[in-house]
Amino acid sequence: MTTPRGFRDRSEDSLLTLLGDIPELIRNLVIAEVDAGKAWVRRASKDSGIGAGWFAVAIFFLFWAVGVMVAFAIIGLGSWMPYWLSALLVLVVLLAATALFVLLGVRRFQKVMKAQNPAQSIIRDVREVRDEF
């Protein structure tokens, strides 16, 4: 007899029959965990690739915009101070901004490395089961 969801009614099976099904259930669980890990890697790889593509496009436009911005800043500051001093001031500001964004990027990558993926979860589960028995 099957239930509305399609599962077999196991209430009348003997204890030995149920114990005999344990290896198959464990096998199915391991296969499901491995498939979940594969799906996670596939999804993460796809999202990372698309994100990297968008970053490449943004860097292309930023490459040209930075030159225009630097020239504008130097010319604008040049109306109040010597051009060499305005160029030096703009250089210092750009280097400080670069250092800030590098630090922010490093912090973000550290956060990604600390995140737990499904493979780590499987390893933790196996260790707990092994320690239990």
Phi, psi and omega in degrees: 000141180244154178275171180302333180274357177096003179273147180282140178285115185258010186293336182257004178286150180283166180297320180294324178294317179295319178294326178293336180277350183300314180301320179294320179295319178295317178301314179297322179295316179296317179297319179296320178294318179295318177297322177295321177296317177297317179296321179296317180296317179299313181295316181294321179295316180297313180296321179294319179296316179294318177298319179296323177297316178295322176296321179297317178296317180296320179294324177301312180290324179295325179305314181282326182290326181296317178299317179294317181295318180295315179298318179298316180294317180295316180294319179295314178290334180295342178284343180251338185216171178298151183298323181296322180290321178294322178294320179295318179298316179296321178298316180297317179297317180294320178293322177295318178296320178299315179298318179298314182289329175295317178297319178296320178295319179296317178298321180293318179293326175295323178295319179296320182292334180277343182294145182266126177261169183300329180295320178294325178295319179295316180298318179296318179297317180296318179297319180294319179294318180296319179291330181291323183254000000 
